C-alpha cells in the first residue's frame, strides 16, 4: 500500500505539479487549499507526511504545523514547509513551529522527492522503535502485584533521578530527537552548532546507557522522559 502525502498550497499550479510528480513516484497524494482544510484532512486521512506552503488564507503553514504537533498521534508526522521566504528569522520560525525541513522556492521536484524519501525512512524507523517498545512493555507485565508495585517504585525513582541529572538543554535536545531531527536541524532551532548538538546527544547516550539514537528515542518514550 503506497504511503500517503498531503500537499497543501493555495496555488493550484504548485499543488498540481507536486501532486503529479509524487504520484508518478509511487505515492498516494491528497491535497488541500489551505491550513484549515489540511488540518481536517490530517484527522480524517492520517497522511504519512505533509508538504505545505506557508502563506495561505484562513490558516497559514506555521499555524497548521503547530496545531498538528499539539495532537499526540501526529507528534512524529514529518512536515516540509515550502515558501519563497528566505530570511533567517523566518526559517527559524518555521523550525520553531515544528517543521522537519524548510525548502525555499523555487525548488526542484527531484530535491523535494529526495527530502520526502529521507524523512519517511527516518519516520518509519522511529515509529517501528516506538511500536517495539510498546510491545515490549506489554510483554513484560506480571500478575504479581507486589512485584509490580516494587518495580513501579524503582522505575519512578530511577526516572526521577535521570530527569534531575539532565540539563535543560539536554532535555530540549532529547525532545527534538523524538521528532527525528538531524544535528543541523536541532542546531537551527536551538541556536547551536551541529558539533555542540552532537556533544549533547553523546551526553544523553551516556546518561541513558543507550548505544545509538534509535535506542535513545525508544528509551525516552518508554520511560516518559519526553512529553
KAPE-V823163 format. One record per run of one state. SS is the DSSP state (H for helix, E for strand, C for the rest). FROM is the first residue (numbers start at 0). LEN is the number of residues. Records with the same first field share a line. If there is no record, write none. Layout:
# KAPE-V823163
SS = FROM-LEN + FROM-LEN
This chain:
# KAPE-V823163
C = 0-3 + 8-3 + 24-3 + 32-2 + 45-3 + 53-7 + 69-2 + 74-3 + 83-4 + 97-3 + 104-4 + 139-5 + 165-2 + 177-5 + 190-3 + 208-4 + 222-5
E = 3-5 + 27-5 + 48-5 + 77-6 + 100-4
H = 11-13 + 34-11 + 60-9 + 71-3 + 87-10 + 108-31 + 144-21 + 167-10 + 182-8 + 193-15 + 212-10
